[in-house]
Amino acid sequence: MLEFMPIVLFAVICIVLMFGFPVALSLAGTALLFAGMGLGLQAMGIDANFDGGYLAALPNRLYGIMTNQTLLAVPLFVLMGVLLEKSKVAETLLDAMALLFGAMRGGLGISVTLVGMLMAASTGIVGATVVTMGLMSLPTMLKRGYSTSLATGTICATGTLGQIIPPSIALVLLGDVLSSAYQQAQLDMGIFSPKTVSVGDLFMGALVPGLILVVMYMIYVAVIAWWRPNMAPAADRNELMEELGHTSGLGMLLLKGLVPPVVLIVAVLGSILSGFATPTEASAVGAFGALVLAVAYRQLDMATLKDVLRSTTNVTTMVFLILIGAALFSLVFRAYGGEHMVTELFEGMPGGVVGATIIVMLVIFLLGFILDFIEITFVVVPIVGPILLAMGLDPIWLGIMIAINLQTSFLTPPFGFALFYLRGVAPPSVPTSAIYRGVIPFILMQLGMLLMLTFFPQLATWLPAQFGG
C-alpha cells in the first residue's frame, strides 16, 4: 500500500478540491498531511518510502517563486485586462464591431468572435472574458433574433480563447513551468548545457493555432447564417446605433472604440515577438497603455481605480498562493517517489511516446473538469512535462497542445467552467441545454485543431523557429 502513496496523494487532492475547498490551501494542507504521515511512520520504524530531504528544498522553491521575473508579468497583464474591462473600453469596442458587421447576416456573431479574441488577448482569463461578453453581447444577440444555442455557444467558445491567444496569462504560467521542465529533462539526459524555451517562444507558437481557431469560428457563424438565416439574422444599422446609444456616427465610433485597444495589443504582442521587449517588460507597457486609455475615455475615477487594484490584487494573490501550494505538493509527491513511478509507467506504456502523450492529454482533459488551468499547470505539468520532453517531444508543441486541450475541456459539457460562467450571467429564459448544444460545434473545431497540430506540428513550431533564428 505504501508504495502507491503518490497515487493516493493525487487522488486525495482531487477529492478535496471537488468538495470546494480553496485550491491553494487544499494543495498545501494535503501535502503537509501526507508529509507528516511519512515522517511519523519513519519515526515508528516503518519504511514509508518517504525521503524527508525533499522538504529542505521548500524555502529555496518559495524564494524562487517570489523572485521570478517572468511571473511578474502576471499582475501586470491582469491589471491591463481589468483596466480595459472596467473603463468600458471593451464595451465601446463591441459596439463598434457590432455596428461594423451587424448589417450582414451573422454579423453580430462575427463581432462577438473578434471582440472575444481581443478581450482574450488583453485579459487571458476565461472567466472574466465569458462573463464580460455574456453581459455585454448576449442580450443584444437574443433581442436581434439570434438562435439561443448559437449565441451562447459563440460567447463560451470565444471566452476560452484566453487560453491560447497571446499575450495570455495561461501561456505565461505554462511557459515558465515548461522552461523548468525542459531544462530538467535535458539534465536527466546528461545534457549539461541545456537549451531554453521562453514565454515569448510559447506566445509565437500559439499565434498561428489561435488565429486559425478564430477564423474557424467566424466561418462557422457565417455558414450557419447563410444556411439558416433565421438563426443569425442581419440587424438594421440605424436601429442598432440608436439602441446602443451612439449618435456620433460609425466612423467616429470605430476610431474611438477599435483603434486604441487594437494598437495597444499589437504594441504589446509585437514588442514581444520582435524581441524588443520581454513579456514582463511588455506587460508593464500594456498596463500603462490601458491606464492611459482609461483616462482618455474619462472612465477612471478613484472608485474605479480602487476596484481595478482590488481585482488585480485578488487574482495575483490567488495565483501566487496556488504556486506555493503546488510547490509543496510537488516536493511531497517526489519525496514519495512519485516521479520515478510516473517515469516507469510511461516507459512501460504501449505505443511509446505516442501512447504516453495520448494518456497525458486525456488525463489533463478530464482534470480540466475539476481543476483550473493554474492548478493543472503547476501540479500536473511539472510531473509529466520532464518525462515527455525527455522522450523527445518539442516543448513549444507540447505547451500549445496542453493549452488547446484545456481550452476544449473548459468548454465541454457537463462540467466545463466556461458553461458555468455563462450560466451565471445568462437570463433565466436561456435553458442550460441550449448552452450545451451551442458549444458542441466549437468543441469539434477545437478537437480538429488538436488533430491538425498532431499531424502538422509546424503550425506551432514554425514561427518560433523563424524568430529564434
LINJOCOR-V290950 format. One record per backbone hydrogen bond with DSSP energy under -0.5 kcal/mol. CO is the residue of the C=O (numbers start at 1). NH is the residue of the N-H. If there is no record, write none. Layout:
co->CO nh->NH
co->CO nh->NH
This chain:
co->1 nh->4
co->2 nh->5
co->4 nh->8
co->5 nh->9
co->6 nh->10
co->7 nh->11
co->8 nh->12
co->9 nh->13
co->10 nh->14
co->11 nh->15
co->12 nh->16
co->13 nh->17
co->14 nh->18
co->15 nh->19
co->16 nh->19
co->16 nh->21
co->17 nh->20
co->22 nh->26
co->23 nh->27
co->24 nh->28
co->25 nh->29
co->26 nh->30
co->27 nh->31
co->28 nh->32
co->29 nh->33
co->30 nh->34
co->31 nh->35
co->32 nh->36
co->33 nh->37
co->34 nh->38
co->35 nh->39
co->36 nh->40
co->37 nh->41
co->38 nh->42
co->39 nh->43
co->40 nh->44
co->41 nh->46
co->42 nh->45
co->46 nh->48
co->50 nh->52
co->51 nh->54
co->52 nh->55
co->53 nh->56
co->54 nh->57
co->55 nh->58
co->57 nh->61
co->58 nh->62
co->59 nh->63
co->60 nh->64
co->61 nh->65
co->62 nh->66
co->63 nh->67
co->65 nh->68
co->67 nh->69
co->68 nh->72
co->69 nh->72
co->70 nh->73
co->71 nh->74
co->71 nh->75
co->72 nh->76
co->73 nh->77
co->74 nh->78
co->75 nh->79
co->76 nh->80
co->77 nh->81
co->78 nh->82
co->79 nh->83
co->80 nh->84
co->81 nh->85
co->82 nh->86
co->83 nh->87
co->84 nh->89
co->84 nh->90
co->85 nh->88
co->88 nh->92
co->89 nh->93
co->90 nh->94
co->91 nh->95
co->92 nh->96
co->93 nh->97
co->94 nh->98
co->95 nh->99
co->96 nh->100
co->97 nh->101
co->98 nh->102
co->101 nh->104
co->102 nh->235
co->104 nh->107
co->106 nh->110
co->107 nh->111
co->108 nh->112
co->109 nh->113
co->110 nh->114
co->111 nh->115
co->112 nh->116
co->113 nh->117
co->114 nh->118
co->115 nh->119
co->116 nh->120
co->117 nh->121
co->118 nh->122
co->119 nh->123
co->119 nh->124
co->120 nh->124
co->124 nh->126
co->124 nh->170
co->125 nh->129
co->126 nh->130
co->127 nh->131
co->128 nh->132
co->129 nh->133
co->130 nh->134
co->131 nh->135
co->132 nh->136
co->133 nh->137
co->133 nh->138
co->134 nh->138
co->134 nh->139
co->137 nh->141
co->138 nh->142
co->139 nh->143
co->140 nh->144
co->141 nh->146
co->142 nh->145
co->147 nh->151
co->148 nh->152
co->149 nh->153
co->150 nh->154
co->151 nh->155
co->152 nh->156
co->153 nh->157
co->154 nh->158
co->155 nh->159
co->156 nh->160
co->158 nh->161
co->159 nh->162
co->160 nh->163
co->161 nh->164
co->161 nh->165
co->164 nh->166
co->168 nh->172
co->169 nh->173
co->170 nh->174
co->171 nh->175
co->172 nh->176
co->173 nh->177
co->174 nh->178
co->175 nh->179
co->176 nh->180
co->177 nh->181
co->178 nh->182
co->179 nh->183
co->180 nh->184
co->181 nh->185
co->182 nh->186
co->183 nh->187
co->184 nh->188
co->185 nh->189
co->186 nh->191
co->187 nh->190
co->190 nh->192
co->198 nh->202
co->199 nh->203
co->200 nh->204
co->201 nh->205
co->202 nh->206
co->203 nh->207
co->204 nh->208
co->205 nh->209
co->206 nh->210
co->207 nh->211
co->208 nh->212
co->209 nh->213
co->210 nh->214
co->211 nh->215
co->212 nh->216
co->213 nh->217
co->214 nh->218
co->215 nh->219
co->216 nh->220
co->217 nh->221
co->218 nh->222
co->219 nh->223
co->220 nh->224
co->221 nh->225
co->222 nh->226
co->223 nh->227
co->224 nh->228
co->228 nh->231
co->228 nh->232
co->229 nh->232
co->231 nh->147
co->232 nh->106
co->236 nh->240
co->237 nh->241
co->238 nh->242
co->239 nh->243
co->240 nh->244
co->241 nh->245
co->241 nh->246
co->245 nh->247
co->249 nh->253
co->250 nh->254
co->251 nh->255
co->252 nh->256
co->253 nh->257
co->254 nh->258
co->254 nh->259
co->255 nh->260
co->258 nh->262
co->259 nh->263
co->260 nh->264
co->261 nh->265
co->262 nh->266
co->263 nh->267
co->264 nh->268
co->265 nh->269
co->266 nh->270
co->267 nh->271
co->268 nh->272
co->269 nh->273
co->270 nh->274
co->271 nh->276
co->271 nh->277
co->272 nh->275
co->278 nh->282
co->279 nh->283
co->280 nh->284
co->281 nh->285
co->282 nh->286
co->283 nh->287
co->284 nh->288
co->285 nh->289
co->286 nh->290
co->287 nh->291
co->288 nh->292
co->289 nh->293
co->290 nh->294
co->291 nh->295
co->292 nh->296
co->293 nh->297
co->294 nh->299
co->294 nh->300
co->295 nh->298
co->299 nh->301
co->301 nh->305
co->302 nh->306
co->303 nh->307
co->304 nh->308
co->305 nh->309
co->306 nh->310
co->307 nh->311
co->308 nh->312
co->309 nh->313
co->310 nh->314
co->311 nh->315
co->312 nh->316
co->313 nh->317
co->314 nh->318
co->315 nh->319
co->316 nh->320
co->317 nh->321
co->318 nh->322
co->319 nh->323
co->320 nh->324
co->321 nh->325
co->322 nh->326
co->323 nh->327
co->324 nh->328
co->325 nh->329
co->326 nh->330
co->327 nh->331
co->328 nh->332
co->329 nh->333
co->330 nh->334
co->331 nh->335
co->332 nh->336
co->333 nh->338
co->334 nh->337
co->335 nh->51
co->337 nh->341
co->338 nh->342
co->339 nh->343
co->340 nh->344
co->341 nh->345
co->342 nh->346
co->343 nh->347
co->344 nh->348
co->346 nh->349
co->349 nh->352
co->351 nh->354
co->351 nh->355
co->352 nh->356
co->353 nh->357
co->354 nh->358
co->355 nh->359
co->356 nh->360
co->357 nh->361
co->358 nh->362
co->359 nh->363
co->360 nh->364
co->361 nh->365
co->362 nh->366
co->363 nh->367
co->364 nh->368
co->366 nh->369
co->367 nh->370
co->367 nh->371
co->372 nh->376
co->373 nh->377
co->374 nh->378
co->375 nh->379
co->375 nh->380
co->376 nh->380
co->376 nh->381
co->380 nh->383
co->380 nh->384
co->381 nh->385
co->384 nh->388
co->385 nh->389
co->386 nh->390
co->387 nh->391
co->388 nh->393
co->389 nh->392
co->394 nh->398
co->395 nh->399
co->396 nh->400
co->397 nh->401
co->398 nh->402
co->399 nh->403
co->400 nh->404
co->401 nh->405
co->402 nh->406
co->403 nh->407
co->404 nh->408
co->405 nh->409
co->406 nh->410
co->408 nh->411
co->408 nh->412
co->409 nh->412
co->410 nh->418
co->410 nh->419
co->412 nh->415
co->412 nh->416
co->416 nh->419
co->416 nh->420
co->417 nh->421
co->418 nh->422
co->419 nh->423
co->420 nh->424
co->421 nh->425
co->422 nh->425
co->422 nh->426
co->427 nh->430
co->429 nh->431
co->431 nh->434
co->431 nh->435
co->432 nh->436
co->433 nh->437
co->434 nh->438
co->435 nh->439
co->436 nh->440
co->437 nh->440
co->437 nh->441
co->439 nh->443
co->440 nh->444
co->441 nh->445
co->442 nh->446
co->443 nh->447
co->444 nh->448
co->445 nh->449
co->446 nh->450
co->447 nh->451
co->448 nh->452
co->449 nh->453
co->450 nh->454
co->451 nh->455
co->452 nh->456
co->456 nh->459
co->457 nh->460
co->457 nh->461
co->458 nh->462
co->461 nh->465
co->462 nh->466
co->463 nh->467
co->464 nh->468
co->465 nh->469
